[in-house]
């Protein structure tokens, strides 16, 4: 990471060199202002800085283009007034927002590759779901008499939790050094190899300890992959559609879960080897992941982090519609990195981990990402994803019925993830979470209470399945896509790998805890008690999100430095004293005249936003500083 750390020395005199006005503190942004790092720089100073940057980066031949890009980045809504732009460049900047899904082929190829990686993750999770119906019997550890069912329940839980244990303890934390030395694509390749070979090992294991070891190896690949792919997608996507594209991780994880359930059904009648096929079939999506990753461009932000600006520019040219947009993003990212370096300075792997909890701006991102990640386990989705076949058998279903009901759950989970492609960047990450958590609480509770319907009535299994499916329908567009999208974008570039490792390790560690404990919890509490327990955790998670999770929609990765510079106590005070009273006045007492003063004030947004773009198009908008409520 030495190339990035060297920028700390450059940043010491950065304010003087740029000729900027007083800037916002990235550690204590008590005014909640979101500032463009290029704002306020005189034109001649900006051009001089660009020339110095281009010569230092061995990009002197691109100086005129970089200067135009810097002018656009300095005040994006005012690009029409930049005399240096030709009409085709102005059209490209207009289309960036008015037609925000009109993106280069290379960007969509990258997103497809990330989607394949997510499908691998989902398929890996569900192979054990169907296999749980038969592998315990094959290895002499059935969860029933005449053997000791209490001990065997723990063995089944530990084997199922193997990937999550290895991910949380080792896999996630390997992603930082792997990313450092091999880049985003190299890390994805290594993780894909682990996911490919380990599931084949699971299929040929002869004892439950062997199965456990192969699932530990699977966890190393899952952890590296889950910590890297969302970052890779977030760093390649433009801000206006970043949420919609990065959330493809969860959407295609849901698709992988659905494919896994489909594979479980497809091999149901293959006899004693069915569980081997259910576990081993997950190798299928890992093949295109391993083959295809190097056909995609490397993350330009990773190149910039390593000081390889020419390579970064070439990547951006593949990922943006015009060289002007690539030059704009390149210089803006460089300017913000200097801002970050001023507060972060030199670091290594150990100090970066420690700084997750010591640097205020980074600590707030750590808290927010921890909150959304642990909430994914608290909501109870994985008691269904891991043990749905077992739960439906508890409801009186046969093996085939249980697999069919699990398949239905997987289908609902995937179908209802699609709306989030649009809503995550329209309504925002925080809004989706706050809306869906109360719905998940009551649907999970209703599913539990449905077990009180007499088992000899035809409505028994049907009503249980209905509420489980309804629970999945609320989960999929909210807590499904948000955690990985959110965690991939909230950390500064210097701490992005280790921060994402922390977030994913949090998620998968508690997934391991859930996987180990749920069989015993089910025996102790029964299905009704277990579902009621997780319904209560949904309420707790809702309160945590309300207090600790800022909104990030349609902000560049660099602008988020200012969002997370706002002190946590300021955010909590605003939510309790401003947002909550407004919500009651507006939606409980139906007071249409109630108003809410925004927390954040965005000075000179870096990417043209919808309101500003529409204003130029004559449809909507305001002049001056744009204020947005988050």
Beta strands, then each sheet from edge to edge (+ up, - down):
strand 1: 33-35
strand 2: 600-603
strand 3: 626-628
sheet 1: 1+ 2+ 3-
end
